[in-house]
Amino acid sequence: MTFPQRLRGLAFAPPAVLLIPHCRSVHTFGMRHPLDLYWLNGSRIVRIDRDVPPWRVRTCLRARAVLEVPSG
């Protein structure tokens, strides 16, 4: 995944699931809908942030990847 792809994330894409490897922090700048964030360390979920609204930053230092899912 390139840096521009990571920066854009799901902001301009139709609702979908996005796995971002090697990631401990994400933003929701430019998003039009809230996200659920599943923070992963290997195959284990270490934290879930539900209904993260647009224009926020979330960080999980225990994570090694994040799964971005449209909320709901």
N, C-alpha and C positions, 0 to 999 in steps of 0.2 A: 504494500500500500504506500503510495507516494505521500509526501507532506501535504500537497494541495488537496488530495482526496481525504486525508485525515482532518484537515482544517474545515473542509466543507461538510463532512459527515453526512447527516441526513437532512441538513437544512433545506436543500433544494431538490430533494428526491421524494418520490412518492413514499408513503408509509412502508417501511421495510425494516429488516433486522440488519444491524451492522456490527461485525466483530472487529474491534481494533486491538491488535496484538501490541505488546510492549508499551502499554499505556497505563498511567496511574492518575491521569487528570483529563477531564473533558469539559467543554463549554457547550451551552445551548444558545449561543448568540445567533440570531437570524432564524431560529426555529419558529415554526408557526403552531406547534402543538407540544404538549408535555411529553417527556420520555420516562421510561423505566430503565434504570441502569443496573446491570448485573455485573458486579466486579468479580473477576476470576483470578485464581491462583492455581495454575494447572487446570485440572478438570473440576476443581472445587469452587463453589460460590462463597466468597468471603464477606460480601455485603450486597444489599439490594437497596437502591434509592428509587422510590416510587413517585410518580407524578412530578418530576423535576420540571418546573416551568421554564419558558424561554428566558434568555438573558441571565443565566446562572452559570456558576463554575462549581464542579464537584471534584473532589480528590479522594483517593483511597490508596494510601501508601503500602498496604498489604497486597494490593492487586498487581497482577502482571499483564492483565488484559481487561477489556470492558466490552460488554454486549449492550448495544443501544437498541431499545425496542420502543415503538410507539406505545404510549401509556394506554392501559386498558386491556 
